Structures are given as structure tokens and as C-alpha cells.
């Protein structure tokens, strides 16, 4: 099969392309660097021409309310050209528990992206993943202040980017789910504990202060960001990934 991987040069996209190619498919990566602009529509028709499956792995450049407009415009453009080209399967990557954190603009924007896909004309699959292990440094940086990092005890179930990409490639090569597959790492940690583990493994002397109000994840209550029943559990443990 032929796959048009929009956002195919990024952290997940490049791995999805490699996985699909290794499985004997033809996966072509597209991004701004290849001349494809999902907001203006430049290059989109050419990108999806003759594609059996479109995988949209693009992301908003901001996490504020501007992300709503990003996903509205990009999905309108992509679904329009994909329908015209006769694409038979459209895949996006989303977030476990995304519809249960309404106080975050970015999460509401991702729900909008999902809703646009569900209401669209093309058979679809949504892969929801838990927090990427690769994003832990960025999470720490958000609330760092001198020698301390403030983090809430929100339960997190980190997953390796390689495992996310494997799940996306697997779903994309199969029949459309017309629904959601949740994927997560094998271990659950309170975020503050995960921060301490990460800093210790890196030899970072900063300390973690537990703060229920700190950072984006303070808006998530209970275990909404961990794997729900029926989720696919990936094999990579965070401790092994760190080492």
C-alpha cells in the first residue's frame, strides 16, 4: 500500500515511515521542509494523490487557544483533498484521556481534531497515546525554577516514541477502526516521582517539589491520563529507556 505521512519527518513520523517501508509498503514523508503546507494547502493535492492511506502526524506550534484554529484549518484542508483523491483510510495520533481535560486549550483542540475526523467522509482510525518518554525533559523545564522543579502528583504512564510509531504503523496498515485505539507504556508513576527518577538518572542535582497546581498536568484529575481498559500496553519500560 501507499501511505502519505503528513508530518513524516518528525519524532513519530520518521519512525512510522521507517516501519511501513520495512514492512514492504511505500511510505512517503511530507512536511513544510518538503514543500507541503497544511494551513495554506500548498502541495497537499500532490501529496495525497494515489495514496491508499493518509496519516496526519502534524502538530500545532502552540498549546494555547490558537491550536483550535490550527486543527480546524489543517483537518479541513487534509480531509478535503483526501476525499477528492479517493483515500480509503485516514489516521491521526491523539492523546489518552484527551476528552477528560477540558481546562486545557490544547486538549480541547485535539478533541476538535478527533471530532472533525469522525464527522468526515473517510473511514478513519485514531491512535491515542500516553505521554511520550521523550517529552519528559520538556515537562521538567516548564516548571523549573533555579534548583527546584515543581510537579503535581498526576498519574502518568509514559510510552516510548518508538512504541507509539509501531502502533500507528500497525493501525494504518490495517482496516480502518472507525474508532480509537489507546496505547500506553507498561508502568504508571506519579509525575513528581517520575521527575525525581529522571533527574537522578541524569545526575541532575535539582530537587522536585510536589505542587498540585504546577504545570499543564495539574489540570488532569485522577487517572485520566493513564491507560483505560482495553488499551494496548507497549513493551518499553521507562527505566530501561532512561538507561
Secondary structure, DSSP 4 states (H G I P E B T S, - for coil): -EEEEETTTSTTHHHHHHHHHHTT-EEEEE-GGGT--TTT-TTHHHHHTT-SEEEE----S-SSTHHHHHHHHHHHHHHHHHHHHT--EEEEEEETTGGG-TT-HHHHHHHHHHHHHHHSSS-EEEEEE--BGGGHHHHHHHTEETTEEEE---EE--B-HHHHHHHHHHHHTS---SSEEEEE-S--EEHHHHHHHHHHHTT---EEEE-TT-SGGGG--TTTTSPPTTPEEPS--HHHHH-
